Amino acid sequence: MSHDAIQKPLEATAAAPAPGSDGSWAPFRRFFAQVKRVVVKVGTSTLTHPNGRLNLNRIESLVRQLADAANEGREVVLVTSGAIGAGMSRLGMSQRPRTIPEKQAVAAVGQGLLMQMYEKLFGEYGYVVGQLLLTRDDLTHRKRHLNCRNTIQNLWRMGAIPIVNENDTVAVDEIKFGDNDTLASLVAGLIAADLLIILSDVDGVFDKDPRIDPSARLLPVIEAITPELLEAAGGPGTLYGSGGMTTKIRAAKMAMAGGTATVIANGSRPGVVRSVLDGDAVGTLFVPRPEKMAGRKRWIAFYLPAQGQIQVDAGARKALVEGGKSLLAAGIVGVSGDFEEGDVVRVVDEAGNELARGLVNYGAAELAKICGRTTQEIQGILGYKYFDEVIHRDNLVISI
């Protein structure tokens, strides 16, 4: 889908449109009307009551809205949290488990309960659901990455609605440090979604923490994510959830870079998904880059963990960022980390600011010997030369 409908309003107005008397994102309505592929992420705080038990009324409303969106011809993916919360409810637990084995066990109980609920409710609207339980490894390895995308596309082709959750029963690091906001953003990138909707327990992003400062103002449209915005985001707000506004903003930043618009809205608002798809101002809209990033470059930028860092001088920075060039050894001033040929590395300027990420053609030990040297010198120093480029432009993703 062309992003002209969301970019042109920004070119025509110096300031982002605030909700007016009609409460709408009027300049962006054309974009929302054209959204074909949408990922909706719903958090534990939306799916459960404060005591941790499932909020059946809210789940039923969400399912009805997603089924209606699918009836319109939109391709819908639901990324759901709530397995641990649902497990706590079924097991009669009043406190969130603290140890990894306990969390895994509770998630194992809750995941079946959660899917049973979705299967029943979607079935009432004529839809079959398909479950995908993912870990980060599933999206990191290129073959499995493509298999996940193919599964989702084939579920759509068969008329089913994909439901995605992190595989909490085995994903130790993800349970301890991760969140489904990031997973939803990665899924949005995986399928090149037009729109990511993150349903939270707040009305959107504010310029201050509204739990602390009553003068906090809702930001209806965000075009760039600043350190000040992340600082104002705060942390997790509920007993049963694991994420906070910071994780949601970071997820939105990732989606924006990949060309996917994002809306953060309050999941308790009646008809919230319908309102977003109608272009009503019911949260915060994050405006993406004008063009969607190619699938392979999204994989490099967001799915592969960086194994090291390459520092470049001002000349190399200009060549990469402004000139669209490949990275050569001559522009490298420092190397850190233990990486090998084919790994992803961060490329930073002399101040340490990240400029890009890319697949490197030489390992750290090799680069330590040839950094600052011309391409013609590589053969003489190493005794061989794999490539002229340290990172070829086709394997490089600019981060700024």
Order of alpha helices (4+ residues) and beta strands (2+ residues): alpha-alpha-beta-alpha-alpha-beta-alpha-alpha-beta-alpha-alpha-beta-alpha-alpha-beta-beta-alpha-alpha-beta-alpha-beta-alpha-beta-alpha-beta-beta-beta-alpha-alpha-beta
